[in-house]
C-alpha cells in the first residue's frame, strides 16, 4: 500500500458498496421483526434470527459508509479542486436526492395504503390519524437522508478546511493530528478514543431508543445531535485518514482482533437489549452505561475490522467487484419501494420467515441489477451517479 494521495484502493470501494448493499438486507428484514408493529406491514411469520442479524448490521453499516465517504471525498478534492468538486457533489448527490425523493415518496405512500388494506381485510379503517404536516422538522427524507447528510458534511468540511488552512499555513496543527491518529491506530487504541463521544451522546440523548443505536436523521432538515457526532466523526476520520493512507495498514494488521471484539460486543448488546425492537430506552442504570459503551466501541471495531479484512484479502482489482460497487449506489436509491412492495405481497403467506426473506432478496436484487445494467450503467443516469462508462460489458 503506497501513500499516494490519489491512489484508489479497490478494497475500500468494495466495502463502501457492501455497506449500501447491507442496507437493502436491513430494510428487507423490518417486516419480520418479532414484537409490536414496527413497519408499514408486519409479516404473519416473524424471526428472531432475522431481527438479531439486522441489529448487528445496523451497528456499523452507515458509520463505515460515512468513514469511506470522507476518505474518498478528500481524494476527489485533491483530484478535482474545490470548484469542480462542489459541482460534482451537487450532480452526484443533489440530483439523486431531489429526483429520487420526488419519484419514490409517492410510491411509498401508495404502498403504505396498500399495506393498510392488506392488514385490514381489504378495507380502510375509519379512524386513521391524519398525516403529519410537512415542516422543516418533520419533512420525510426517507432512505435518501444519507444524501442530504453527505451534502451537509461536504459543505462543513470545505468550510473548516478553508478556515484551518488560513490559520495553520505551515500545517503545524494538521501535522499534530496526523501524528496522533497514526499513534492511536498503531497501538489499536483509536476505536476506544472514537467511541467515547458517541457513547456520551447516547447517554445524554433524551428518549434515546437504544435498540436502534444511532438515531437515523431521516425526518427533518436539522439532523439530531447523536447522528451528527457519530456519523460526523466517522466522516471526519475518513477525511483525515486520506492524508496518510499508510495508517490503514494498522486496520489490516489488527483486522482479526477487531472483528473478534466486535462480535463479542454485539452479542453483549443483544443480551442486554433483547431481540425484539421497541421504542424505549430498554436498559437502565449500570446496564445502560455498559450497553452504550459496548455499542459505541462495536461501531468502530466492526468498521476497522471489515476495512482491514478487505485490505488483507480483497484489494486486488476485480472487474466484477468494481461493477457491483458501481451498481450498489443505484440499487440503494431504488430499493426501498420494491422491497416494501414485496414485503406487503408475501406478508400473509404461511411460509417459514427465512424462506420469505430469502425470496424477497433473491427476486428483488437480481431485478435491480438488471435495471442497472439495462437502464442506468451506460445512460445519462449512470453518468450522473458514477461517471460516464465508455464501453459496454463489465
Buried (B, 14 or more C-beta within 10 A) or exposed (E): BEEEEEEEBBBBBBBBBBBBBBBBBBBBBBBBBBBEEBBBBBBBBBBBEBBBBBBBBBBBBBBBBBBBBBBBBBBBBEEBEEEEBBEBBEEBBBBBBEBBBEEBBEBBEEBBEBBBBBBEEEEEEEEEEEEEEEEEEEBBBBBBBBBBBBBBBBEBBBEEBEEBEEEBEEEEEBEEEBEEBBEBBBEBEBBBEBBEBBBBBBBEBEEBBBBBBBBBBBBBBEBBBBBBBBBBBBBBBBBBBBBBBEBBBBBBBBBEBBBEBBBEBBBBBBEBBBBBBBEEBBBEEEBBBBBBBBBBBBBBBBBBBBBBBBBBEBBEEBEEBBBBBBBBBBBBBBBBBBBBBBBBBBBEBEEEBEEBBEBBBEBBBEEBBEBBBEEBBBEEBBBBBBEEBEEEEE
